[in-house]
Amino acid sequence: MRDAVAHRAESEAEGPLLHDFNSAAARLSITERHLKELWARREIGAVKVGKLVRFRDSDLQEFIARNAQAPLPRGVE
């Protein structure tokens, strides 16, 4: 029992398992409106919990990875 409580405390310190629009937008450094547009166009994954839309950390990380751009080689402008 004590291990379960300690594990839960460690997990909560890392952040929630599911993010609402507000916290997901904050993690991506974008507005909630922009995130809602991305979700409406299905450019970012989400989970429906009843009527609520929630974002997993993996949804956010996948979106970041998919949109990452490599730097240009030196000397190329």
Helices and strands as residue ranges (DSSP letters): H 2-14, E 18-19, H 21-28, H 32-40, E 47-49, E 52-56, H 57-67
